[in-house]
Amino acid sequence: MESNIVLDIIHKAKENGIKLFVDNGELKFRKKKDTTIPASILNDIRSNKENIIQFFMDDISEIKQDQNHAIKVGTRPSKIPLSFSQERLWFIDKLQGTLNYHMPIILRFKEEINVEGIEYAFKKLINRHEILRTVLKEEEGVGYQEVMGADDFEISYVSTQEVQLESLIKDLMKKPFQLDSDYMLRANVLHIDQKDYMLVLIMHHIASDGWSMVVLANEMQAFYKEYTEGVSFKFKELPIQYADYAIWQRNYLKDDILEERLKFWERSLSNLEPLSLPTDFPRPLIQSTRGDHHKFQLDKETTEKLVALSKQHGGTLFIILLSIYKILLHRYTGQKSICVGTPVANRSQEEIADLIGFFVNSIALKSDIDENTTYEDYLKKLTSQVLTSFKYQDVPFEKVVQRVEKERDQSRTSLFQVMLTLQEEEESDFESEVGMESDKVLGYNNQFASLLYDLDLTALKWDKGLLFNITFSTDLFDKATIIRFGEHFKELTKSILSAPNKSIGELNIVTKEEKNELIKDLGEGVSTIVYEEASVLELFKKQEKQHPDNIAVICEEEVLSYKELGRKSSVLALYLKQKGVEKGTILPVYVEKSPQALIYMLGILKAGGVFAPINKMLPSERIEAILEELKAPWVLSTKDCVNQLPESFQAFVIDEDFEKHVNKKLEVTERLEEVAKDDLAYIIYTSGTTGKSKGVKVTHGALCEKAYMWKELYKVDENTKLLQMANFSFDVFIGDFCRALLFGGQMVLCKVEDFIPERLNEQIKKFNINIVEFTPGVLVPFLEFADRNKLNISSLETVIIGSDILSLNDAKGLQEKYGNKIKIYNSYGVTEATIDSTCLLLNDYNLNQKSNVPIGYPLSNTHIYILDTSGNLVPKGSIGELYIGGLGVAKGYLNRPELTAERFIKNPFRAGETMYRTGDLARWLSDGTIEFIGRKDTQVKIRGYRIELGEIINQVESYSKVVQSVVQVQGAENDKYLVCYYTSPAGIESRELQANTNHCVKQIALTYYT
């Protein structure tokens, strides 16, 4: 309670222009000459004097002084050591240069200036502050300081024009400092026109900091007036120079003291991970120095509410802003642990208050965010963490980096990649940057400031509220993204103030306008297709009547016309009815890819049954488990495959000789079984995390809707000749049937052994194939082969890429070589939403500055939502989980009510509808397309196979001799494979484990390492 009272007094004093500090155990204050201390504040200070002193001595001590901290001038060694801060910048300069550590002061004078006066002012400055004429030398790999004289300092004078100004300033900023020979300050006078000058001052951070810039500006202004107006300014003699501070710092932070403080930071920053902000452009391998800035404001009323909230919880305005910043970063990244840097002036000693030099220190504030925690509880915890961290603020950042950072990443700053600074200003001129601006003197610092962090948020408290300036990397972010970031900061602030007792997951960051854009403009498919048919059977029947003799399906030497396929499937439907099959009866099909598979599929649907293809590549245990779950009266197979079925099911097989058993007295009828849109059409089994496959239930209506969507998207018709590539048990096989045979086209079945480029080329040429869906792992080698051998594949008009991730390099290569010859679509979909949900035509799409190939826009009758872990819409650019709504959403999982309830949930944006939670991470890009980021869980795709790593781990660890295992994906984009690492006290060889577990993953290459 006492600390809250003390903080309240310190806040009130600060708001009235009074700064409290402790000097040698005594409470003192600083204020401007014309500032009057209100009697109420003075009484509070006197009444709580001892508590205030104790607070500064024991807690966050903005001005913490004791005998050990006093800096005195001592004997200087022949080689003056670098301060810890200097030492780190010196190393960075040797490693990669330090252009981003150039600090500008840029002033434009709309009046005549006295160049001699400016030279006089700078000579006085450089004489007064040794650090401005200090160079950094090296001996045997160790840096040291050497102080030079001021006589050789010169000001550059350049005549220029307005059109050349920006380019000239950028060139001045880019000129590197030679740290072993240059003055650490450059002054350039640019003469633009009569009564139009610009003063460009560039300091190196190794000799300066933000506080120093103000000191420099104030003293330069005074010395300039001294020369031009004859006004004498007598500054207090500087008690020490920066070199004395460096010597003191090295002596003060002895091993024991430093080690104790470093242990705190080591604990505080354990398990630190870099902040993975979603960027608009790929991150450069070497951190960029190019930046821009954006300003936004919080009004006075909002600011006062934030201050009141901070006092209520014993914190500070800075901690409140830090909490908002961290929550917003959490929402943008999805990361629970967020680390933000903040600068501390590190000028606790009176001796260095007016000294130019690199004193500022940075501290890393790491904390975890739990979306189920209320904001108030989070604020309390964060306040405690921050106050504790500030007790250790005197540890040089460089030493913390050395202790905590395991590996240097030149694409990012160490420890943290975002910064927050709070400045308090009593003056109402919020545009003032160094205190020299006026009607005739304009500041341009922000326009040319160098960049140190991905995001650097500075808040200035002034009499109209809070002014924020975000400096950001233009190599990472588009300005529109940063403008949105500012709006989200404001919206989050509003949400917190309206209900601070809400859980963090309930807080809102999206504006009403943006919410409407995300749901309507972006999330809904480009068109809505209206169709009358309840089932694809009606569409097939139309084609059967219109083109009875046209070839429907080809598989090697076997050919079926529409009439033959229709007749055989109708005979099967009749036979199934004779066997007692009713509407909704599930019938598994266990065959090789063949025309027989299509006969079985259509026959089952015509009989009103539910088609359930079984993947022959699955291990026998999995096949048996699926058949047990289906509890089907019959299994449709062929004589070649029946013996591969589990023995207990071989007696219940219907094979290709079914026609022999049909009752000849019954006439084969054209009448179709009446099915409704909500009736099940098929069940497709996909991988499961527990080792148990999931049967996805898809309706006739969902499939029929997709068929019409494909017709509109790919313009399929009676001229379509489709090469069918997918495994018979995949839903893409059903999709290919729709694209080829529901609108009069032709379907050519391609066996796995024909996936090699030479065989693919033969089939495309032989059958004049004009449309095909490939995985990238098959497509890219084939087209490279075709290009390399100058093959004629002119019949190929449309290529669909699906079932796996297309790499950016491969996509660019496809655009370059085939962009003007073949329509290339990148599609995305899941079985639970009926095959395809989004698509992007790649041909003319600009992939420059993209990190990944987008998966496109929502397809017709499809609704896409990207939500955070609490179910909130995430803004454009932020990463969240992808949800799919619309007519294609499946009916859930067979016999898995709990999993169905978890993944198929109520659509909060469309009453009465369901949406599917995919487990895929994605984000909206600024152009309205969707970028696929990866899996949220452990599921991966390899060569089109969707695999749960957890399932394989369960299988491996089910072997009695294995204690623990980890499975990882390795290999290049188109040649991925799985690697299993395992521990075994029995010392088993990998080949033994492989022999006992290959049955569960025989379709994927899996390598074992002990």
N, C-alpha and C positions, 0 to 999 in steps of 0.2 A: 504493500500500500504506500509506503514511504517513497519508493522509487517512482510510483505514478505521480505523486505530489511534486516530486523534484522535476520530473519530465515536464509536467504542466507549467511549472515556473520557468524552466529553460525555454519552452515553446513561447510563452507569453513575452519573455524578455527578447527573444530572437525576433518575434513579430513586431516589436517596438524598436528594432535597430540596436539591440544591446546584446553583446556576446560575452557570456560568462566563461571564465577559465580559472585554473588553479596555478599559482606560481609560488613554488617553494612552500607549499602547504597553506597558502593564503588564497582566499577567494577574491578574484579581481574581475573587472569587466572592461570591455572596449565599447565605445560608441562614437558617433560623429559629433562634432562640436555643437551642432545646432539641435541635437536630439535631447529631449527632456525625458527623464525617467519618471513614469507615473508613480504617484505615491503608493498605490495599491501593490504594484510590483516590488517597489523598494521595501515595503513592509514584509511581503512574502519572502524576499531574499534574506532579510535580517532574521526572520522567525525560523527559517529553515537552513541557516548558513552551514551548520555542521553537517547536516544530511547532504547538502549540495556538494560540499567538499569531499565527503566520503564517496558520493556517487562518482565524481570525477576520478577519484583515486582508485576505486574498485571496479567501475564499469566501463562504459564506452568512451570515456575520456576524449572528447573532441580536442581538448587542450590539456593533455596530461603531462605534468612536469614534476620532477623530483630531482634530487641531487645527482642521481645517476644519469639523468637525461640532459643535464646542463652541458653545453658544448663550449669548450675553452680552446683558445689558440695555444697550440703546443709546438714543439720543434718538428719541423717538417722533414721527412726523409728525403734523400736525393731523388728517389722515384716515388712520387705521390701515388698511392693506390687508387684504383677506380672504386667508386661506390658500387654497391651490389647492382643497382639499377643500371648504371653506366656499363658495368661489366657484361650484363646480358645483352644490351643493345650493341655493344662492341662485337660480341660473338655473332649476333644476328647479321650485323653489317658484313662481317667476314664471310658468312655462309651464303647470304642471298641478297645483300644490300638492304638499305633502310629508307627507300624513297617514301614509304608510307608513314615514316616518322618525321616528315617535314611539317613544321607548324607555321602557317602563314598568318600575318596580319596585313590585310589589304585595305587601304583607305583611298577614297577618291576625293580630291579637293576641287570644288567648284570655285576656286579663287586662286590668286597668285600665291606661290609659295617661295620661300627663301631657301635656296639649295644650300647656301653656306651655313644657314641656321640649322638645317638638317644634319649636315656634316658635323657641325659643332656638337649637336645633341648626341650623336652616336659616338663620337670620340669620348665625350664625358661618360656615356653609359658604359663603354667598353673599358675605360679606365676604372670605373667604380666597381664593376662586376668581373672578377677574374675569369669566371667560367666562360664568358663570351670570347675570351682570347686564350682558351685552353685547348690544346690538342692532345690526342691520345696516341701514345707511342707504344712500342712493343719490344720486349726483350725476352728471348727464350720462351715465347708463347704466352707471356704474361703482360697484360696491358697496364700502363701507368699514365698519369697526367703530367703534362708539362705546360707551364704558363708562359705565354708569349707577351711581347709588348703590344701597345695599341697603335703605334705609329704607322704601321703598314696597312691599316684598315682603310678601304676605299668604298665609296658609294658609286654604284653604276647609274649613269644618266643616259636615257634612251629617248629619242623622239620617235613617236609612232602615230598610228591612226586608229580610229575606233574599230574598223573592220579587222585589224590585226591584233587587237587587244587581248582577246581571250586566248588565242593561240600563243601569244608571247608570254602571257602569265603561266600557261600550262608548261611551256618550255622551261621557264624559270623554276617552276616547282619540280620538274623532272631532273634538273641538274643535280647529280649526287654530291654530297659533301665528302671531301677527302678528310677523314677524321684525324689523320696524322699530320695535317698541314694547314687546313682551312680554319678561318674564324668560324665559330658556330652560329654566326648571324650574318645574313646577307641583306643589304638594303639597296633597293632599286627604285629610282625615280623615273616614272614614265611621263613624258610630256606629250599630251594628246592634242591640245589646242590652247588658245589663249584662255587663261583662267580655268584650265582643265588639266589636272595632274593626277597621277596615281602613285601612291607609295606602296611598294610591294616588299614587305619584310618577311624573310623566311628564316626561321630558327630550326635547329636540329633538336629533337626531343632529348637527346643525350645531354643537352645543356639547359633544358628548359622544361616547363610544364604549364598547365593552364593558369595557375596563380602567377607564375613568372611573367606570362604575357600581359597581365594587368599591371604588374609592377613596371615592366618595360614601357608600356604605353603611357602610364602616368609620369614616369621620370623623363621619358623622351619629350612629352608635351611640355613639361616644366623647363627642361634645358633649352628647348626650342624658343619658348617665350623669353627665357633669360637672354638669349642672343638677339632676338628680333624686337623685344619690347623693353629690354633693359631691366626686367624684373628679376631680382635676385632670389633664388630658391636655395635654401640651406637644408639639405637632407641630413638626417642623423647619420653619424659615422657608422658604417657597417662593422659590427663587432667581430665577425668572422667572414671567411670566404668559403666557397663550396669545397675547396680542397681540404679545409679544416674539418668540414662536416664528414667528408669521405673517410678521413683518418679516424675521427671519433666513432663513426659507425662501425668500422672494422674492429675497433677496440671494445666498443660497448657490447656488441653482439658476439660475446665469447661463446665458446663451444657449448658449455652447459646451458646457458640462457637460451641460445638459439635452438639447441636440441629439444629442450622442453617445449618451446613454442611450436617447433616443427612437428612434434608428435601430435599436437592438437590438430593441425591441418591435415596430417596424414590420416587421422581418424575421420575427420570431417569430410574429406574428399575421397574416401575409399569407394571403390567400384565406380569411379567417375567415367562417364561416357560422353563423347562429343554430342552437342546438340544437332540433331538431324533436321534442320528446318527444310521444309519442301521449297525448292528453288524453281525459278522460272527457266533458268539456263544451267547447263552442266557446270559443276564446280571445277575451276581450273586446278591443275596439279600444283601450281604455285599460287599462293594467295595474291589476289589482285589488290591494287591500290586505288582503282577507279571507283568513285562513289558519287552520290547525289544526296539530297536531303529533302525532307517533307515536314511541314509544320502543321500542327493542329492544336486546339485549345479546349480546356475545360473551364467553364465560367466560374465566377466568384462563388455563387451559391453552392455549386457542386464541390468546389475546393474546400469551402468551409465545412461541408458535411464530411468530407474525407478527413479533415483535421480533427473534427469532433469524434469520428469513429476511431482514429488512431489514439486519441487521448483516453477514450473509453476502455481501450484494451492495453493501456500501458505501453504503447509503441510510439512511433513517429510517422510523420507524413511519408518519409522515405520508405518505411516498412510497408505502409499501405500500398504505395505505388509499386513496390517490389512484388507484393502478393498478386496484384492485378497483372503485372507483366509476366510473372511466372505461370499463372493460370492460363493466360492467353497463349503463351509459348507451349504449354502442355496441350492445349486444344489444337494448335497448329501441327504439333509433332506426334502427339499420342504418347510421348515419353512421360513416365511417372517421375523420374528424377531430373530436375531442372537446375542447372548451374548458371548463375548470372554474376558477372563481375561488376564491381563498383570501385571508383577511385576514392582514396582518402588523401587529404592534403598532406598528411605526414609532416606538418609544420607545427608540432606541439611546442617547440622551444621558441622563446622570444627572440633568440639570436638569429633565427633564419626567417622571421616573419616577412622581412622586406628584401630578402636575398633572391636573386635569379638563380635557378638551378633545377636539376631533375630530382625533386624531393617526392613527388607524388608516388603513392604506392597503390597497388590494386589488390583487392581481396576477392576471393571466389566464394560466393554464397550458394551452397548446394542444399536443396531440400527436396523431399518427396511429396507428391500430391496424390491424395486418395479422393476420388470423385464422390465417395460416399460420406466423406467428412463434411461437416458444415463449414461455411466460409469462416465464421467466427472462431471455431475451434482451430482451423488451419492458421488463422491470423495469430492466435495466441501462441501456437507452437512455433510459427515462423519468427515471431517477435523474440521469443526466448533464444532461438538459434542465432538470430542476427546479433542480438546484444552480446551473446557469448563470443561470437566470431570477432566482433569489434574489439574485444579485450586483447586479441592477438594480432591487431592490425599493423603492428610495427615490424612484423616478420617480413623481410624483403620478398616481394613476389617471386623474384628470381630463385630464391632458395626453396620456396614452396614448389615451384615448377620442377626443380632438380629432384626434389624428394618424391613428388607425386606422379609426374609424367613419366610413363614407361617408354614411350616412343614418340619422337618428334614427327609431326605431320605438317609439311610445309603448305598444305592447302588450307590450314586452319590455325587460328591463334591457340596458344597453350591454355589449357584448363577450361576456359570459357570462350564462347564465340559471340556472346551478346553482352552489352554493357548498359548499366543504368546509372545516371547521375542526376542528383537533385541540387539545384542551385536556388538560393533565396535572394531576392532583389527588392529593395525598398523603392527603387525608382520605377516610374510608370513607363519609361521608354524601353519597352521590351525588345526592340530591335537592336539596341546598343550591344555591341559585341566586345569591345575593349574599353568602353568609357570615353572615347574621343569623338564619337559621332555627333553631328549637329546638322543644321539645315544645309551647310555647305561642305560637310565632311561625311561621306557615306561609307558604310562598312560592307565588305564583300567576302568576308572570311569563309562563310559556309559554302559559297559557290565553288571554292577551290581547295577546301580542306581535304587532306589526305585521309584515307580510310584505314582503320586498324582492325575493325570487327565486322562480322556479317551484318549486325544491327547494333547501332549505338543510340540509345534513347536518352535524351537529356530533357529534364523537366525544369522549368524556371518558374518559381513562385513569385508573382508580382501582384500589384494591387487590383488586378482584374481577374485573377484566378491562376490557372496553370497554363503555361505555354510549353508545348512539347516540340522538340526537334529530333526527327529520326534521320540519322545518317546511315546509309545503306550501300551495300556493294552493288553497283550496276552490272557487274559480271554475273551476279546471282539472281537479282530481282529486277523485275519491271517496276516502274514507278507506280503503276496502277495497283500493284500488289501491296505496296507500302501505304498507299492512300487507304486501301481497304483495311490494312492492319490498324491504322489510326482510328478508323471508324469502329472497328471491333473493340479497340481499347476503350473507346467512349461508351459503346453499348454495354460492355462488360462492367464498367464502372457504374453505369446506371442500374444494371441488374443487381449488383452487390448492394448499393445504397438502398434500393427498394426493399430488399429482403436479405440482410446479412446472415440470417439464421438458416437460409436454404443450403442444401448440400451443393458442393462445387459442381457436381454433375448437372444440377438443375439450372445453373446460371446461364444466361443467354449472351451470345456474342454476335448473333446475326440480326441485322436490321429487318424490319418488315418488308422493305422493298427487295432486299436480297433473298429473303425467305421465299417470296413469290417467284423470283427469278429461278431459284434452285429447284422449286417444285414444278413450276409450270413451264417456264421458258427453256430450261435445260433438261429437266428430268423427264418430261413427257416425250414420247416418240414423235418424230417429225410429221406423222400422219396417222389417221385412224381409218383402218380398213373395215368396211361393213361387208359381211358375207352372210349368205342364207344357209349354206350347208351346215349340217350338224357334224358331219364326218367326212374324212378323206375318201371313204368308200364311194360316196356320191360323185366325187370328182373323178375317181378312177373309172367309175361306170360310164361317165360321159365320154371319156377318151376311148374306152372299149367299144362304144357304139360308133364314135366318129372315125376311129382309125383301127378297125379290127385286125387288119392284116399287117399293119405296121409293126416293125420289130420293137419289142418292149425291152427285152433284156438279153444280153450276150455274156456268156462266160466261156472263154476259150472256144470250143467247137459247139457248145450247146447254145441254142437260140430259141427264144419264146416270143411269139407275137402277143399283142394285147389280147386277142381272142383266146389264145391258148392259155395265157396266164390267168385270164378271167375265168375260163371254163374250169381249169384244174383247181383253182382256189375255191370256186363255187362248189365243186364236187366234194372238196375237203370239208367245206362248211356244212354241207348236207350230212356227210359221214359223222362229223363231230356232234351234230344234233342227234343223230341216231345213237351215238354213244352216251347221250345224256348231258352233253355240254349245254349250259344255259348262259343267259346274259350275266356277265361278271365272272364266269369261270376262268381262273388263271391257268394258262397252259404254257409250260416251259418248252423252249425249242433248243435242241442241242445238235447243231450241224456245222459243217464247214460253210464258208461263204459260197453260195451257189444260187441258181434259179430256184432250187427247192426251198431255200430259206424264204424267198419272196412268196412262194406258193403257200407255205406254212403261215407266214405273217398275215397275208390277205385272207386266207381261209379262216383263221382264228377270229379275225375282226368281223368277217361276214357272218360267222356263227354267233356273234355277240360276245365272244370270249375276250380275254386279256392276254396279249402277246408278251411273253417273258423270255427273251433270248439269254442263253447261258454262254459265257465266254469259255471256250474250250482250253484256253491257255491258263485258266485258273488251276491251282492245286486241287487234287481230288477231294481233300477234306473240305475245302471251301465250296466246291460244287455240291457235295453231299449236304452241307449245312443249308445252302440256298434251296435245294429241292425239298428238304425237310420243312423249311419255313413255308414254302409255297403250298404244300399239302395238295398238290395237283392230282387229279385222277389219272392223268396221262402225261407222258413226255413225248414230244414229237422229235424224232431223230431219223437217222438213215442207217442202213445196214453197215456202212463203213464206220459209223461212229458209236453205235449202240454198245459195243463191247468196252468202250472207254468210260461209260457211265458207271456209277457205283452199282454193285450187283443187286442191291435191294430195289433198284428202280428199273432194272432191265426187263422185268416182266410186264411193265406198264408202258410200253413204248408203242407209238404209232409211227410206222415208217413210210417210205415212199410208195409202198404197194397198197396204200389205203384204197385206191380205186377198185381193187379186186374184191374188196369187202363191202362196197356200197350196195345197198338193196336196189337191184336193177328195176324193180317194179315202180320205184319212186322216180318221178321225172325230175331231172336237174332243173332247178328253178333259178330264174334271174332275180327273184325277190330277195332284197337285202334285209337283214335283221334290222329292226328299228332301233337305232341308238340315239341317245340324247347327248348334247354337248358335255354334260357333266359325267357321262359314263366313262369308265376307265378304258383306255385303248391299249396301253402297254405298261410294263414295269421293267425298268433298267436298273441293274445292280451296280453300285459304285463302291469305292473303297471306304472302309470305316476305321475309326481310331482305335477301337477295342479289339480288332481282329475279326469283327463281324461285319459283313457287307450290308449295305443299305439298299433296299428296294424302293426306287422312286416311282410313284404312281402318277401317270400322265393321262389326261383325259382326251377324248376325241375332239372336243372344242379347242383345246390348247394346240393340238397338232394341226387342225384345220386352219386355225388363225395363222400359224407359222407358214403353212403352205402358201397362203395368199400373200403373206409378207415377202416370201422368197420370189414369188412370181413378179411382184412389183419391183423388188430390188434388183434382181438378176435378169429380168426380162426373159424368163424361161418360157418356152412354147414347144410346138411340134418339131422345131428345128434343133432343139437341144440334144446334144450328145455328151453325156456325162460319164466321166471315168470315176467309178466308185472305188475309193481307197480304204475307207475305214473298216475296222473289224466288225464282223456281223453283229456282235453283241453290244456295240456302241450305239448311242442314239443318233450319231451322225449318219449311220447306215439308213436309219428311218428317214432322216432329213434328205439324204440323197434320193431315196425312193420318191419322196414328195416332189423334189425339184425336177426329177427326170420324168416320172411316169404319171403325175397328176395333170400335166398340161400337154401331153402328147409326145414327149421326147423319148430318148433312148438311153438305157443304162448299161454300161459296160463294166462288169465286175473284174476288179484287178486283184489278183492273189498277192500275198506278201512277197513271194519269191520274184515278183515282177516289179518290185519297188526300186530296183537298181536303175540308174539313168538310162542305160542302153535299152532295157526292156520297156521302160516307160515311153521312151521315144518311139519304139516300134508300135506300141498300142495307140498312142496318140495319132501317129501317122496312118496306121491301118484303119482306124475307125473314125478318123476326122473329128477327134474329140475337141469340143469347144468350151467345155466348162469342167473344172475339177477342184475339189477341196483337198489341200495338202497340209501336212504339218510342216513347219519350217525345216525340220531335219531331213525331210524328203525333197521339198521344193527347191531349197537353195542349191544342193549338190546337182539336182537335175538341170536347173536353168544355167548353172555354171558350166555344166557339161555341154549343154546345147549351144551356149555362147562360144565356148572354146572350140567346138567342132563345127561351128557355123551351120547348125542344123536348121532345117526348115520346119518350124512349128507354128506356121501362120494360121492353122485351123483353130489354135487355142485363143479364145477371145476373153475368157473370164477365169481368173484364179482366185480361189478363196483360201485364205490362210487361217487355220484354226487349231484348237486343241493344245496349243503351246505358245510360248512367248517368241515373238519375232524380234531379233536383235536390231538395233538401230543401224549398224553397219550393213547388215543384210538388206534391210528395207531401202536404204539409200542406193545400194547396188542394184536392187530390182527396179527402182525408179529410173536409174540412169540407163540401164540396158533394155528394159521392157516397158517403161512408162508410156511410150507412145505406140505400143503394139498390143498390149494386153491390159485389160482392166484388172487391177489387183486390189482385192479387198482384205483387210485385216479384221477378223471377226472375233467376238468373245461371247461365250455363253456357258451355261451350266445345265446339267441334266435336269435339275430341280426347277428350271424355268423354261423347259422345252427348247433345248439346243442353242439357239442364238438369241442374244438380247441386245447387243450393240455391234456396230460395224463402221469401218472407215474405208472410203475409197482412197487408196494411197497415191494414185498417179500424180496428181497435181498438188498434193498436200505438202506444205513446207516443213520439212523435218529439221531444218537448221535450228540450232539452239535448243533442241529437244533432248531430254535425258533418256527417254524411252519412246517407243512407237506407241502412239495413242490407240486405244481400242475403239475409238469412234464415238458415235452418237447413239442414243436409244433408238431402237427400231420401232416400227408402228405397233400400236397397242401395248407398248412396253413403258414402264415407269421406273426410272433409276433414281435411287436416293443414296447419298453418301453420308453416313452418320458416325458420330463418335461413340465411345463405349457406353454413354448414358442415353443414347438415342437421339441426340441433338443433330440437326443439320450442320455439317461443317461448311465453311465458306469456300469459295473458289480458291484453289491453291493448297488447301489444307488436306491432310491425309485422314481418311476415315474408312470404315468398313462399307462395302458396296452391298446394297439391298436392291432386289428386283421385284417390282410389282407388275400388274397387268394381266392380260388374258392368258399368258403362257405359264403362269405359276402353277406348279404341280399340286397334287392333293396331299402331299406329305409322304412319309415313309411307311412301307408295309409293316404292320405289327410293331411299330416303334413309336408309340404315342408320346413318350417323354421327349424323344429327340425331335419328333414332329412339332411339338409345342415349343421347343427351343429354337428351331430354325424357321418354321413357318408361322409368322406372327401377324397380329392385326396391323393393318396399314393405318398409322395414325393420321395420314394425309388424305386418305380416301375411305370414307365410312363404309363398312361392310365388306371391305376387300382384304386380301391377304398379301403379304410380301415375304420374299425369301431372303434370309440372311446368308450371304454367300461365304463369309469367312475370308474374302479377298479384300486386300487394302487397295484403295484407289483415291484419285482426286480429280476434281474438275479443273481443266486448264482454262486459261483466259479466252480461248477461242471456242469454248463450249464443248470440246471433246473431253474424253475421259482417259486418264493415264492409269494403267494398271501398275501397281507397285510391287505386289507379292502376296503371299499367303499370310494370314494372321495366325493360323495354327501351323501344324507341322506337315500339312499336305503339300505335295509338289507334283509337277507334271514332268514326265520324261518321255520324249518321243510320242506324245499324245496320251500316255497312260497317266491317269490320276492316281497318285499313290499317297497313302498315309504313312509317314515315317514311323508314327507310333504303332501302327499295325505290324510293321516289320520288326520293330524292337520287341513287341510282345511275342512274336513268333520265335525270334532268336533266343529271347530269355526264357522261353518255354522249354528249351533244351536244358536238361538237368545240370549239365556241367558248366553253364554260363551263369555268372553272378550279375553282371551289368553290361549294358551295351549302349552304343550311340551310333546312329546312322546319319550320314551326311551325303549331300549331293556334290559331286565333283565333275570336272570336265568342262569343255567348251560348250557354247550355246547349243550346237547341233550334235554334240557327242557327249551327252551327260551320262553319268553312271552313279551308282550308289556305293558308298564305302561304309563298312560296318567295323567299328572298333569295339572290342569286347574284353572283359576280364574273366579269368577262369583259374581257380586254384588247382584244377586238375591238369592244367598245362596242355589242353587239347590243341591239336594242329588246326589251322584254318580250313584245311580240306575236309577234316572230320565234321566241323560245324557246317561247312558248305553242303556236305552230303546229307546232313540232317535237316537243313532248312531251305535248300534250293526249291523245294516243292512250293514254297509260299511266294516266291518271286522269280519264277523261271522265265518270265517274259522280260525281265530287266537284268542288266549286268550288275552283279553285286560282288564286291571284293571284300575280303575279311582280313583284318589285322588285329593281332593280339597285343 
